[in-house]
Amino acid sequence: MLNKLMKILKALSDANRVRALAAARHGDLCACQIIELLGLAPSTVSKHMDILKDAGFISSEKQGKWTYYRLSKDRRNPNLQALITLVFTILEKDSTVKNDRRKLKKIFEVTPLELCQSKKCLSRKKSWKGIAIIPS
């Protein structure tokens, strides 16, 4: 149990991971959308998402060229679900999270393909480390 608690606390100990978690509240996100939102390198986003996934906060699903991340729907851990609710309640009025919500609305206006083509993500296959935008 201590090991699981440490994974959860580690996941919440980075502002970018908390921002990604808060963004996932608004729907499925592909890696390119998270990269655009956070302004981080693909490999950095990949690491952050692995940590959130390992802690049980998010799950992922491969759909063609993209891997989509979403809030975990695993109800076997009610303490984790309560913690997610607490985090969202605390962040409700946070200015960074509010700005992220506005930015997400603009990100959702284009498809992941359009977003990645505009950023030339499709030509940087090796930097994606197999998480998104790599043809199967």
C-alpha positions as CSV (number, residue, x, y, z in Angstrom):
1,M,0.0,0.0,0.0
2,L,2.9,2.4,0.8
3,N,4.3,1.9,-2.7
4,K,1.0,2.7,-4.3
5,L,0.7,5.8,-2.2
6,M,4.1,7.0,-3.2
7,K,3.2,6.6,-6.9
8,I,0.1,8.7,-6.4
9,L,2.0,11.4,-4.5
10,K,4.7,11.4,-7.2
11,A,2.1,11.8,-9.9
12,L,0.6,14.8,-8.1
13,S,4.0,16.4,-7.3
14,D,4.5,18.0,-10.7
15,A,2.4,21.0,-12.0
16,N,2.5,19.7,-15.6
17,R,1.1,16.3,-14.6
18,V,-1.7,18.0,-12.6
19,R,-2.5,20.2,-15.5
20,A,-2.7,17.2,-17.8
21,L,-4.9,15.4,-15.3
22,A,-7.2,18.4,-15.1
23,A,-7.3,18.6,-18.9
24,A,-8.3,15.0,-19.1
25,R,-11.4,15.9,-17.2
26,H,-12.8,17.6,-20.3
27,G,-12.5,14.6,-22.6
28,D,-10.1,12.2,-24.3
29,L,-6.8,13.8,-25.3
30,C,-4.3,12.5,-27.8
31,A,-0.6,13.1,-27.1
32,C,-0.4,15.9,-29.6
33,Q,-3.1,17.8,-27.8
34,I,-1.4,17.5,-24.5
35,I,1.9,18.6,-26.1
36,E,0.2,21.6,-27.5
37,L,-1.5,22.4,-24.2
38,L,1.5,22.1,-22.0
39,G,4.1,23.3,-24.5
40,L,6.4,20.4,-23.7
41,A,8.5,18.1,-25.8
42,P,6.9,14.8,-26.8
43,S,9.3,12.7,-24.7
44,T,8.5,14.8,-21.7
45,V,4.8,14.5,-22.1
46,S,5.2,10.7,-22.6
47,K,7.0,10.4,-19.3
48,H,4.4,12.5,-17.5
49,M,1.6,10.4,-18.9
50,D,3.4,7.2,-18.0
51,I,3.6,8.4,-14.4
52,L,-0.1,9.4,-14.3
53,K,-1.0,6.0,-15.8
54,D,1.2,4.1,-13.4
55,A,-0.5,5.9,-10.4
56,G,-3.9,4.9,-11.8
57,F,-5.2,8.4,-12.6
58,I,-5.5,7.9,-16.3
59,S,-5.9,5.1,-18.9
60,S,-5.0,5.0,-22.5
61,E,-6.3,3.5,-25.7
62,K,-4.7,3.2,-29.1
63,Q,-7.0,4.3,-32.0
64,G,-5.2,4.0,-35.3
65,K,-2.3,6.5,-35.3
66,W,-3.2,8.0,-32.0
67,T,-3.1,7.0,-28.4
68,Y,-5.9,8.7,-26.4
69,Y,-5.6,9.4,-22.7
70,R,-8.7,9.7,-20.4
71,L,-9.4,9.7,-16.7
72,S,-9.4,6.3,-15.3
73,K,-12.8,4.8,-14.8
74,D,-11.5,2.1,-12.4
75,R,-13.9,2.2,-9.5
76,R,-12.0,-0.4,-7.5
77,N,-10.0,2.3,-5.7
78,P,-12.5,4.7,-4.1
79,N,-9.7,6.5,-2.3
80,L,-8.1,7.4,-5.7
81,Q,-11.5,8.6,-7.1
82,A,-12.0,10.7,-4.0
83,L,-8.5,12.2,-4.4
84,I,-9.3,13.1,-8.0
85,T,-12.5,14.8,-7.0
86,L,-10.5,16.7,-4.3
87,V,-7.8,17.8,-6.8
88,F,-10.5,19.1,-9.2
89,T,-12.3,20.9,-6.4
90,I,-9.1,22.6,-5.3
91,L,-8.1,23.6,-8.9
92,E,-11.6,24.9,-9.9
93,K,-10.5,28.5,-9.5
94,D,-6.8,28.2,-10.3
95,S,-5.8,30.7,-13.0
96,T,-3.5,28.3,-14.8
97,V,-6.2,25.6,-15.0
98,K,-8.7,28.2,-16.2
99,N,-6.3,29.3,-18.9
100,D,-5.8,25.7,-19.9
101,R,-9.5,25.2,-20.3
102,R,-9.7,28.2,-22.7
103,K,-6.7,26.8,-24.6
104,L,-8.2,23.4,-24.7
105,K,-11.3,24.8,-26.4
106,K,-9.1,26.1,-29.2
107,I,-7.2,22.8,-29.4
108,F,-10.4,20.8,-29.7
109,E,-11.5,23.0,-32.7
110,V,-9.0,21.1,-34.9
111,T,-8.6,17.4,-35.4
112,P,-5.5,15.7,-34.0
113,L,-4.3,15.1,-37.5
114,E,-4.6,18.8,-38.4
115,L,-2.9,19.8,-35.2
116,C,0.0,17.4,-35.8
117,Q,0.4,18.3,-39.4
118,S,0.6,22.0,-38.4
119,K,3.3,21.1,-35.9
120,K,5.0,18.7,-38.3
121,C,4.6,15.9,-35.7
122,L,4.2,13.2,-38.3
123,S,7.7,13.8,-39.5
124,R,9.2,13.3,-36.0
125,K,8.3,9.7,-35.6
126,K,11.2,8.7,-33.4
127,S,10.7,11.4,-30.9
128,W,7.1,10.2,-30.2
129,K,8.4,7.0,-28.5
130,G,5.5,5.0,-29.7
131,I,2.7,6.8,-27.9
132,A,1.0,8.7,-30.7
133,I,1.0,9.8,-34.3
134,I,3.0,6.8,-35.4
135,P,1.4,4.8,-38.1
136,S,0.6,1.3,-36.9
